[in-house]
Amino acid sequence: MADRVVLDPGHGGVDSGAVYGDRLEKNDNLNLALAVGKILTNYGVDVLYTRTEDVYSSPISRAQVANAENADLYIALHRNSSPLPNTYSGVETFIYDEEGIKPIAAELINGELEKIGFYNLGIDIRKDIPVLKRTNMPALYVNVGFINTDSDNALFDEQFENIAYGIATAILETLNRMNETVNNTHTYRVQVGLFRVLENAVNLQYELFLLGYEPLIVSQGELYAVQIGELPSLDQAVILEQELKRIGYNTLIVRDE
């Protein structure tokens, strides 16, 4: 069964999105979505669009379409804007949270666009965007440069085909990783401590529990390991490991057969 991706060209119809001179964000979004979709279709991906013409539909209805079609991935395409022209530059991707494939997919897209010449502004967590909140599948909101920055517009126009190809490449890699996760029989945990004394392991387990984690104590001969997670992919384990390292824990990724 083919992977199914929903491409959502932001705005449309009465909603022009950001405007800069005679340039309308809704047009850039639609043109880019159609170009990305054509590439994905050529690679065998089942592509659905929230719009293919200059029409308006609400963000919630767009999410509902994706949910009804049981899509594997949702990509909203937008241009960014700033209060004053020619102030900011670059690509930025919004996600609802850092669970699963979302941060990996965002990094892949930002990285491809950075190769083309965009400044990489990174990833931002946004809880207020309906298409990120209401979709049942991993969803990304990609801002491809600032529409009121002349250098970003020049790059958007001059490298349009490369931009479309870069986004499509990142989407294909994301789908590959998602499929590897589905077919993978291994699970991964992040080990945070290894003790000879059970009481010490229990103390660490309780400490991690207070931080919102669900740690396990795994007996390993005469030792007791404190481990977190039952993750289906190494990528997810790496994200969890980095999170734990940031708050001061020494970690080790372990794999269950």
Backbone bond lengths (Angstrom), bond angles and torsions (degrees), N, CA, C in turn:
res aa  C-N    CA-C-N  psi(-1)  N-CA   C-N-CA  omega(-1)  CA-C   N-CA-C  phi
1 M - - - 1.459 - - 1.518 109.30 -
2 A 1.332 117.55 133.24 1.460 122.11 -176.10 1.524 110.91 -70.66
3 D 1.325 115.34 146.57 1.459 120.11 172.16 1.523 109.33 -64.19
4 R 1.304 116.03 144.59 1.470 121.03 -178.48 1.520 110.02 -118.32
5 V 1.323 115.44 123.34 1.467 122.21 -178.92 1.522 109.33 -121.92
6 V 1.324 115.94 133.44 1.464 121.42 172.85 1.525 108.67 -99.44
7 L 1.325 115.57 123.74 1.463 121.63 173.93 1.527 108.24 -103.30
8 D 1.301 115.70 126.90 1.464 121.72 -175.54 1.529 109.98 -117.97
9 P 1.347 117.58 96.92 1.466 120.02 174.10 1.522 109.22 -72.33
10 G 1.309 117.32 111.50 1.447 121.40 -172.88 1.522 113.87 -59.06
11 H 1.349 114.21 150.19 1.468 122.90 176.14 1.539 111.07 68.35
12 G 1.322 116.82 -155.03 1.465 120.62 -178.26 1.514 112.40 124.13
13 G 1.336 115.91 152.95 1.456 121.23 179.39 1.516 111.94 61.67
14 V 1.320 116.59 -126.89 1.468 120.94 -178.10 1.526 112.25 -68.90
15 D 1.327 116.33 -15.59 1.459 121.24 -179.82 1.523 108.87 -99.90
16 S 1.335 115.58 100.03 1.464 120.11 -176.97 1.516 113.39 -79.30
17 G 1.331 117.21 -13.31 1.459 118.89 -171.98 1.520 109.45 73.15
18 A 1.309 117.23 -152.06 1.462 120.81 178.25 1.528 109.71 -71.35
19 V 1.328 115.32 147.42 1.469 121.79 -178.73 1.520 108.94 -127.94
20 Y 1.326 115.99 136.65 1.466 121.37 177.06 1.513 107.53 -140.31
21 G 1.325 116.38 104.89 1.456 120.30 -173.49 1.519 108.98 63.50
22 D 1.328 115.76 -126.60 1.466 119.07 177.45 1.527 112.18 -96.63
23 R 1.323 116.44 13.85 1.461 121.04 -178.78 1.522 109.17 -96.64
24 L 1.326 116.23 126.05 1.451 122.20 -178.80 1.525 109.62 -111.97
25 E 1.313 114.90 130.98 1.465 119.25 -178.81 1.525 111.87 -58.03
26 K 1.323 117.73 -40.16 1.462 120.57 -176.09 1.533 111.89 -56.69
27 N 1.339 116.63 -33.89 1.469 119.87 -179.84 1.521 111.39 -72.94
28 D 1.327 116.65 -43.64 1.467 119.91 177.62 1.531 110.21 -60.27
29 N 1.324 116.22 -43.30 1.471 120.41 -178.58 1.527 111.35 -60.94
30 L 1.331 115.91 -45.71 1.463 120.02 -177.41 1.523 111.47 -66.82
31 N 1.321 116.85 -45.84 1.462 120.32 -179.81 1.526 111.10 -59.31
32 L 1.332 115.60 -41.73 1.467 119.18 -178.63 1.528 110.78 -69.57
33 A 1.315 117.60 -42.17 1.465 120.51 -179.86 1.523 111.11 -60.73
34 L 1.326 116.85 -43.43 1.466 120.17 -179.85 1.522 111.04 -64.45
35 A 1.331 116.53 -38.10 1.464 119.92 179.47 1.527 111.31 -68.51
36 V 1.341 116.63 -43.45 1.466 120.32 177.69 1.522 110.39 -63.31
37 G 1.333 115.89 -42.71 1.459 120.34 -179.08 1.514 112.87 -62.26
38 K 1.313 116.72 -37.64 1.469 120.43 179.49 1.525 110.67 -63.21
39 I 1.326 116.23 -41.37 1.469 120.12 178.84 1.518 110.56 -65.40
40 L 1.333 116.40 -46.15 1.463 120.06 -179.59 1.527 111.59 -61.82
41 T 1.326 116.24 -40.39 1.460 120.36 178.82 1.521 110.95 -60.90
42 N 1.327 115.91 -39.28 1.464 120.11 178.79 1.529 112.19 -64.43
43 Y 1.334 116.05 -22.00 1.461 120.74 177.71 1.530 112.10 -95.54
44 G 1.320 116.57 9.61 1.458 119.90 174.74 1.509 115.78 89.32
45 V 1.330 117.41 9.24 1.464 120.91 178.92 1.527 109.33 -82.32
46 D 1.303 116.76 139.12 1.462 122.61 174.74 1.529 107.70 -82.18
47 V 1.327 117.06 105.46 1.464 122.08 -174.25 1.522 110.46 -102.12
48 L 1.319 115.66 129.79 1.460 122.69 173.36 1.518 108.35 -118.33
49 Y 1.324 116.17 146.43 1.462 121.69 -179.90 1.529 109.55 -117.96
50 T 1.322 115.71 144.83 1.471 118.41 173.04 1.524 110.80 -78.29
51 R 1.315 116.76 -19.71 1.467 121.72 170.82 1.524 108.46 -161.44
52 T 1.326 115.57 148.82 1.464 121.28 174.30 1.523 110.66 -123.18
53 E 1.318 116.27 3.28 1.460 122.26 178.55 1.523 109.15 -135.80
54 D 1.323 115.20 178.95 1.459 120.44 -178.66 1.532 110.09 -83.83
55 V 1.338 115.14 73.63 1.461 121.68 179.83 1.514 108.68 -129.22
56 Y 1.328 115.32 159.76 1.458 120.44 -179.20 1.515 110.42 -105.20
57 S 1.331 116.09 138.69 1.459 122.20 166.01 1.521 107.29 -142.12
58 S 1.305 116.33 147.69 1.468 120.37 -175.02 1.527 110.68 -69.17
59 P 1.330 117.28 154.12 1.470 119.93 177.29 1.529 112.70 -56.63
60 I 1.320 117.23 -39.07 1.460 119.63 -179.05 1.523 110.99 -65.86
61 S 1.342 116.70 -40.64 1.468 118.79 179.26 1.522 110.99 -66.16
62 R 1.311 118.06 -31.65 1.467 121.41 176.85 1.530 110.22 -64.96
63 A 1.330 115.50 -44.15 1.461 119.22 177.56 1.521 110.94 -63.58
64 Q 1.317 116.56 -38.76 1.464 120.47 179.69 1.522 111.97 -63.81
65 V 1.333 116.70 -37.77 1.463 120.59 176.97 1.531 110.04 -60.99
66 A 1.325 116.29 -46.49 1.469 120.30 -179.69 1.525 111.30 -62.33
67 N 1.329 116.21 -42.01 1.466 119.93 179.82 1.529 111.48 -65.12
68 A 1.337 115.51 -41.61 1.465 119.81 -179.10 1.523 111.66 -64.37
69 E 1.333 116.43 -32.03 1.460 121.32 -178.76 1.530 112.41 -87.52
70 N 1.335 115.69 -1.40 1.469 120.24 177.81 1.530 111.24 55.13
71 A 1.325 115.64 47.85 1.462 120.84 -177.90 1.530 111.13 -70.02
72 D 1.322 115.39 156.00 1.461 121.30 178.11 1.525 112.29 -87.87
73 L 1.341 116.45 -27.12 1.460 120.86 -173.69 1.526 108.53 -153.55
74 Y 1.334 115.84 143.24 1.469 121.83 -178.64 1.526 107.94 -125.75
75 I 1.335 115.59 124.56 1.462 120.70 -179.20 1.526 109.17 -124.53
76 A 1.319 116.50 112.55 1.461 121.74 174.42 1.522 108.42 -93.98
77 L 1.324 116.62 128.67 1.462 121.78 -177.59 1.526 109.88 -109.25
78 H 1.337 115.00 128.20 1.467 121.59 -176.63 1.522 110.11 -142.43
79 R 1.317 115.27 169.62 1.460 122.64 165.08 1.528 107.16 -112.00
80 N 1.290 116.57 148.82 1.463 121.16 177.81 1.524 110.15 -88.95
81 S 1.321 117.48 170.68 1.455 121.66 177.90 1.519 108.58 -154.31
82 S 1.332 116.46 154.34 1.466 121.75 179.75 1.522 109.38 -129.14
83 P 1.338 118.57 160.31 1.465 120.86 -178.43 1.522 113.54 -58.01
84 L 1.319 117.16 -36.57 1.462 121.91 179.48 1.524 109.30 -118.22
85 P 1.335 118.08 138.43 1.469 120.33 -178.66 1.522 112.59 -66.79
86 N 1.318 114.97 152.44 1.473 123.08 175.75 1.528 112.61 56.08
87 T 1.337 114.65 38.01 1.466 121.10 178.92 1.515 111.76 -104.14
88 Y 1.337 115.98 -43.34 1.464 121.55 -177.38 1.528 109.86 -123.23
89 S 1.336 113.94 159.89 1.456 119.25 -178.49 1.517 108.95 -150.49
90 G 1.335 115.69 146.53 1.455 118.23 171.34 1.512 114.68 129.52
91 V 1.329 114.14 175.62 1.467 122.78 179.01 1.522 108.93 -105.51
92 E 1.318 115.55 141.05 1.460 121.88 179.63 1.522 108.45 -144.33
93 T 1.326 116.66 138.76 1.456 120.82 -179.48 1.520 110.10 -120.63
94 F 1.339 115.13 131.97 1.462 121.77 178.39 1.531 109.74 -98.68
95 I 1.326 115.97 140.82 1.462 121.89 171.26 1.525 107.88 -135.65
96 Y 1.339 115.35 160.35 1.467 119.28 -176.56 1.529 111.44 -76.61
97 D 1.318 116.70 -37.35 1.458 121.92 178.07 1.525 108.10 -158.32
98 E 1.312 116.34 -179.25 1.463 120.86 -175.72 1.527 112.24 -100.25
99 E 1.320 116.95 20.55 1.459 119.69 -179.46 1.527 111.16 -79.29
100 G 1.332 114.74 147.63 1.457 120.52 171.47 1.516 114.34 63.02
101 I 1.328 114.46 -140.31 1.460 122.22 -172.30 1.526 112.54 -82.19
102 K 1.318 118.63 -11.87 1.468 121.21 -170.67 1.535 113.99 -55.70
103 P 1.339 119.57 -52.53 1.468 117.84 -179.77 1.524 113.31 -64.80
104 I 1.327 116.35 -32.24 1.462 120.23 178.54 1.526 109.81 -66.59
105 A 1.341 116.23 -46.22 1.464 120.61 179.14 1.523 110.88 -61.61
106 A 1.327 116.48 -41.09 1.466 120.29 179.56 1.525 111.30 -63.28
107 E 1.324 116.48 -42.30 1.465 120.13 178.05 1.524 111.29 -64.30
108 L 1.330 116.37 -38.21 1.469 120.00 179.09 1.526 110.71 -62.99
109 I 1.331 117.53 -45.99 1.466 120.56 -179.43 1.520 110.57 -66.28
110 N 1.327 116.94 -48.15 1.462 119.16 179.06 1.522 111.35 -58.78
111 G 1.330 115.84 -39.20 1.462 119.75 -179.30 1.515 112.63 -65.34
112 E 1.330 116.84 -41.00 1.468 119.92 178.25 1.529 110.78 -64.17
113 L 1.318 117.29 -40.68 1.469 120.06 -179.17 1.529 111.49 -73.58
114 E 1.316 115.95 -29.08 1.464 119.19 175.13 1.531 110.68 -64.99
115 K 1.331 116.84 -37.22 1.466 120.54 177.55 1.527 111.16 -59.93
116 I 1.320 116.42 -32.56 1.473 120.95 -177.28 1.519 111.23 -76.05
117 G 1.331 116.77 -23.81 1.449 119.19 178.34 1.512 115.79 134.78
118 F 1.319 117.74 -5.54 1.463 120.50 177.32 1.524 110.57 -74.58
119 Y 1.320 115.68 144.27 1.455 119.93 170.59 1.522 108.18 -72.46
120 N 1.313 116.89 135.34 1.460 121.91 -176.84 1.524 109.62 -90.66
121 L 1.333 116.01 106.66 1.460 121.71 179.45 1.523 112.76 -85.56
122 G 1.322 116.87 -5.56 1.454 120.71 173.99 1.519 114.08 90.57
123 I 1.315 114.03 -156.10 1.462 123.23 -174.35 1.517 108.72 -117.37
124 D 1.335 115.86 142.10 1.458 120.53 177.21 1.523 109.22 -128.82
125 I 1.325 116.49 137.55 1.458 121.83 176.07 1.526 108.01 -84.40
126 R 1.333 115.89 123.94 1.462 120.56 -179.31 1.520 110.02 -129.42
127 K 1.314 115.80 115.69 1.462 121.88 -179.94 1.524 112.41 -92.34
128 D 1.341 117.47 -5.04 1.461 121.29 -171.23 1.529 113.92 -101.63
129 I 1.328 117.75 1.76 1.467 120.41 -175.66 1.531 109.05 -98.71
130 P 1.342 117.44 116.83 1.474 120.12 -173.25 1.524 114.60 -57.25
131 V 1.340 118.01 -39.47 1.468 118.15 -176.38 1.525 111.78 -69.79
132 L 1.323 118.06 -19.86 1.462 120.91 174.23 1.521 111.03 -85.65
133 K 1.308 115.94 -34.69 1.467 121.04 -176.69 1.519 112.95 -79.98
134 R 1.343 117.80 -35.74 1.464 121.58 -170.05 1.525 114.09 -96.25
135 T 1.314 118.87 -7.12 1.468 120.57 -179.74 1.526 110.43 -83.99
136 N 1.325 115.77 144.28 1.463 121.54 -179.32 1.523 112.79 -86.69
137 M 1.333 116.60 -15.33 1.461 121.43 -178.05 1.538 109.50 -107.79
138 P 1.339 119.05 168.10 1.458 120.24 175.17 1.527 110.29 -56.03
139 A 1.333 116.15 131.52 1.463 121.14 -175.57 1.524 110.25 -132.29
140 L 1.345 115.01 140.07 1.460 122.05 178.43 1.518 109.38 -128.82
141 Y 1.320 115.49 147.05 1.458 123.38 178.76 1.531 105.86 -121.38
142 V 1.324 116.16 101.42 1.464 121.54 -169.47 1.530 109.76 -99.54
143 N 1.321 116.23 122.62 1.461 122.40 176.64 1.531 109.05 -100.99
144 V 1.323 115.50 106.78 1.471 120.32 -173.51 1.523 109.33 -93.46
145 G 1.318 116.50 81.27 1.453 121.60 177.66 1.523 112.77 77.02
146 F 1.336 114.96 166.15 1.466 121.63 -179.56 1.515 110.01 -93.75
147 I 1.325 115.99 126.66 1.461 120.56 -176.33 1.524 112.00 -71.25
148 N 1.333 117.29 -19.64 1.468 119.14 177.97 1.529 111.82 -106.42
149 T 1.335 115.96 28.17 1.460 122.57 171.59 1.524 107.75 -121.34
150 D 1.314 116.21 117.38 1.467 120.93 -172.36 1.524 112.62 -60.00
151 S 1.321 116.61 -39.20 1.471 118.91 -178.19 1.525 111.06 -66.95
152 D 1.320 117.81 -36.66 1.464 120.47 177.38 1.527 110.85 -67.77
153 N 1.330 116.71 -38.76 1.466 119.72 178.13 1.526 111.21 -65.91
154 A 1.326 116.43 -39.73 1.462 119.67 177.90 1.523 110.54 -62.09
155 L 1.336 116.22 -42.11 1.455 120.56 178.07 1.523 111.07 -66.07
156 F 1.324 116.30 -40.76 1.466 121.25 179.44 1.528 110.34 -60.34
157 D 1.328 117.04 -43.00 1.463 120.70 -177.42 1.522 112.58 -76.37
158 E 1.331 116.13 -45.17 1.460 120.04 -174.78 1.536 112.28 -73.53
159 Q 1.311 116.66 -29.48 1.476 121.14 -177.02 1.536 111.59 -113.21
160 F 1.326 116.07 26.25 1.460 120.09 -173.42 1.528 112.78 -55.24
161 E 1.315 117.55 -48.27 1.466 120.68 -178.37 1.523 111.26 -64.79
162 N 1.323 116.52 -38.26 1.463 119.81 178.68 1.523 111.26 -69.00
163 I 1.333 116.27 -35.35 1.467 120.13 176.61 1.526 109.96 -62.79
164 A 1.334 115.84 -48.16 1.468 119.99 179.41 1.526 110.41 -60.32
165 Y 1.308 116.69 -43.73 1.464 120.39 -179.88 1.525 110.86 -65.78
166 G 1.328 116.92 -39.59 1.465 120.25 179.69 1.518 111.76 -63.48
167 I 1.331 116.97 -44.83 1.466 120.23 178.17 1.521 110.53 -63.73
168 A 1.337 116.44 -43.66 1.467 120.24 178.94 1.526 110.98 -62.01
169 T 1.317 117.07 -41.53 1.468 121.02 178.52 1.515 111.21 -59.90
170 A 1.334 116.30 -44.31 1.465 120.53 179.43 1.533 111.18 -65.33
171 I 1.321 117.15 -38.06 1.465 120.68 177.61 1.527 110.46 -64.76
172 L 1.320 116.91 -44.11 1.470 120.32 178.97 1.526 111.37 -62.01
173 E 1.316 117.08 -40.87 1.466 120.24 177.81 1.526 110.47 -65.68
174 T 1.327 116.84 -38.50 1.464 120.43 176.87 1.523 110.74 -61.33
175 L 1.325 116.35 -45.75 1.465 120.35 179.23 1.533 111.03 -62.25
176 N 1.321 116.37 -39.78 1.465 119.81 177.83 1.526 111.32 -59.86
177 R 1.323 115.29 -43.58 1.467 119.50 -179.38 1.525 111.20 -67.78
178 M 1.325 116.17 -37.47 1.465 119.59 177.32 1.519 110.57 -64.06
179 N 1.312 117.11 -40.86 1.472 120.83 179.42 1.527 111.59 -68.69
180 E 1.336 116.28 -36.17 1.461 119.36 176.24 1.522 110.56 -62.16
181 T 1.343 115.51 -38.12 1.461 120.37 179.43 1.518 110.66 -64.45
182 V 1.332 116.45 -42.77 1.465 120.89 -179.55 1.527 110.76 -62.97
183 N 1.340 115.93 -40.45 1.467 120.51 -175.93 1.526 113.78 -86.33
184 N 1.307 116.06 -6.22 1.457 120.60 -175.64 1.533 110.19 -81.03
185 T 1.324 117.25 127.75 1.460 120.52 179.19 1.528 111.62 -91.12
186 H 1.338 117.57 -4.14 1.450 121.00 -179.55 1.528 110.65 -88.82
187 T 1.312 115.86 153.32 1.454 121.13 168.69 1.522 108.38 -125.28
188 Y 1.320 115.58 157.33 1.457 120.80 -174.66 1.527 110.29 -126.15
189 R 1.309 115.19 145.06 1.461 122.14 173.68 1.520 108.76 -129.20
190 V 1.316 115.18 160.16 1.458 120.64 174.26 1.523 107.44 -109.71
191 Q 1.313 114.72 119.46 1.473 120.48 -179.74 1.519 109.08 -88.62
192 V 1.334 115.30 132.19 1.461 120.89 -174.60 1.526 111.82 -112.60
193 G 1.310 116.81 -17.16 1.471 118.68 179.71 1.521 111.08 -164.89
194 L 1.328 116.20 154.57 1.468 123.04 177.87 1.525 107.61 -139.09
195 F 1.348 117.57 122.08 1.463 121.43 -169.60 1.527 111.03 -132.10
196 R 1.330 115.13 150.40 1.451 120.63 171.06 1.529 110.83 -85.11
197 V 1.335 115.63 -26.57 1.465 120.73 -176.99 1.522 109.05 -103.06
198 L 1.313 116.74 122.24 1.469 121.32 -177.24 1.520 111.69 -58.63
199 E 1.323 117.41 -37.59 1.465 120.70 -177.88 1.529 111.47 -59.11
200 N 1.328 116.42 -37.56 1.467 119.61 178.92 1.527 111.15 -66.19
201 A 1.319 116.21 -38.59 1.463 120.18 177.28 1.522 110.44 -65.30
202 V 1.333 116.71 -40.98 1.463 120.39 179.38 1.525 110.63 -63.99
203 N 1.327 117.49 -39.37 1.468 121.05 178.90 1.533 111.21 -62.09
204 L 1.335 116.08 -43.81 1.460 119.34 178.47 1.527 110.51 -67.05
205 Q 1.311 116.93 -39.91 1.464 120.51 177.65 1.525 110.19 -57.36
206 Y 1.315 117.77 -44.91 1.460 121.78 -179.37 1.532 110.71 -66.09
207 E 1.323 116.62 -40.73 1.466 121.36 178.15 1.530 111.13 -59.57
208 L 1.313 116.46 -44.00 1.463 121.12 179.09 1.526 111.52 -69.59
209 F 1.337 116.00 -35.47 1.458 120.27 177.18 1.533 110.37 -61.10
210 L 1.311 117.94 -40.04 1.465 121.95 178.80 1.529 111.66 -65.47
211 L 1.328 117.07 -24.55 1.468 121.57 177.99 1.532 112.15 -85.55
212 G 1.322 116.80 -0.85 1.460 119.89 176.40 1.513 115.32 101.04
213 Y 1.333 117.07 4.40 1.464 120.49 179.45 1.539 110.04 -92.40
214 E 1.333 115.58 169.03 1.466 121.62 177.39 1.525 108.52 -122.74
215 P 1.317 117.25 74.99 1.470 120.81 -176.19 1.522 112.78 -76.48
216 L 1.323 113.33 151.80 1.457 121.66 176.49 1.530 108.94 -115.35
217 I 1.316 115.81 152.37 1.459 120.84 170.00 1.520 107.49 -106.52
218 V 1.326 115.26 121.22 1.465 120.95 -176.71 1.518 108.36 -114.24
219 S 1.314 116.08 122.78 1.458 121.09 179.25 1.522 109.65 -75.27
220 Q 1.330 115.87 129.71 1.458 121.96 177.65 1.529 108.69 -129.25
221 G 1.319 115.76 82.42 1.458 119.79 -175.70 1.518 109.85 66.48
222 E 1.318 117.21 -118.97 1.454 121.58 179.61 1.525 112.09 -91.73
223 L 1.328 117.40 4.63 1.462 121.81 -177.62 1.531 110.53 -112.65
224 Y 1.348 114.36 161.55 1.457 121.79 179.39 1.534 108.83 -127.22
225 A 1.329 115.67 116.68 1.466 121.38 -179.21 1.524 109.60 -98.57
226 V 1.329 115.91 138.24 1.464 121.88 174.11 1.522 107.27 -102.81
227 Q 1.325 116.24 118.01 1.464 121.58 -174.03 1.521 110.23 -130.06
228 I 1.348 114.61 151.64 1.464 121.35 -179.30 1.517 108.88 -126.16
229 G 1.329 115.41 138.77 1.456 120.43 171.27 1.514 113.64 96.96
230 E 1.312 113.00 158.96 1.467 123.42 171.70 1.518 103.75 -144.28
231 L 1.341 115.60 69.97 1.464 122.25 -164.47 1.520 111.39 -95.69
232 P 1.336 117.09 137.74 1.468 119.99 -175.59 1.524 114.64 -81.49
233 S 1.332 118.13 -9.60 1.469 118.62 -178.28 1.518 110.70 -138.65
234 L 1.325 115.09 151.78 1.461 120.90 177.21 1.526 110.47 -65.09
235 D 1.337 117.88 -36.22 1.462 121.06 179.00 1.526 110.92 -57.50
236 Q 1.326 117.24 -43.54 1.457 120.72 179.53 1.523 111.15 -67.09
237 A 1.326 116.16 -37.17 1.461 120.10 177.91 1.524 110.65 -64.44
238 V 1.319 117.11 -39.85 1.471 121.12 178.62 1.520 110.61 -62.61
239 I 1.332 117.44 -41.41 1.467 121.07 178.78 1.530 110.13 -61.75
240 L 1.339 116.75 -46.09 1.463 120.66 178.71 1.524 110.96 -63.56
241 E 1.322 116.42 -41.56 1.460 119.99 179.39 1.527 111.19 -61.15
242 Q 1.332 117.31 -43.37 1.456 121.10 179.37 1.522 111.28 -63.46
243 E 1.324 115.85 -38.07 1.469 120.94 178.20 1.522 110.68 -62.26
244 L 1.330 115.89 -44.83 1.461 119.95 -179.55 1.527 111.90 -68.77
245 K 1.319 116.34 -35.97 1.468 119.67 177.08 1.520 111.06 -64.11
246 R 1.352 116.20 -37.96 1.467 119.76 -179.04 1.523 111.73 -62.13
247 I 1.338 117.22 -28.61 1.458 118.82 -179.65 1.530 112.24 -99.01
248 G 1.345 115.94 11.73 1.450 119.54 166.11 1.517 117.87 104.51
249 Y 1.325 118.32 10.65 1.469 119.83 -178.66 1.527 111.32 -96.88
250 N 1.328 115.68 144.25 1.457 121.22 169.92 1.523 107.91 -83.45
251 T 1.313 116.84 132.23 1.466 119.72 -170.09 1.514 112.26 -130.95
252 L 1.334 113.54 161.97 1.454 122.46 175.65 1.526 107.48 -150.23
253 I 1.333 117.32 130.45 1.462 121.05 176.69 1.525 108.84 -85.54
254 V 1.339 116.22 129.57 1.456 121.32 178.05 1.524 108.84 -122.51
255 R 1.317 116.20 151.25 1.461 121.49 -176.96 1.521 110.58 -118.68
256 D 1.329 114.44 133.67 1.466 120.55 172.47 1.508 108.58 -96.47
257 E 1.287 117.48 144.37 1.468 121.67 176.69 1.523 109.73 -79.87
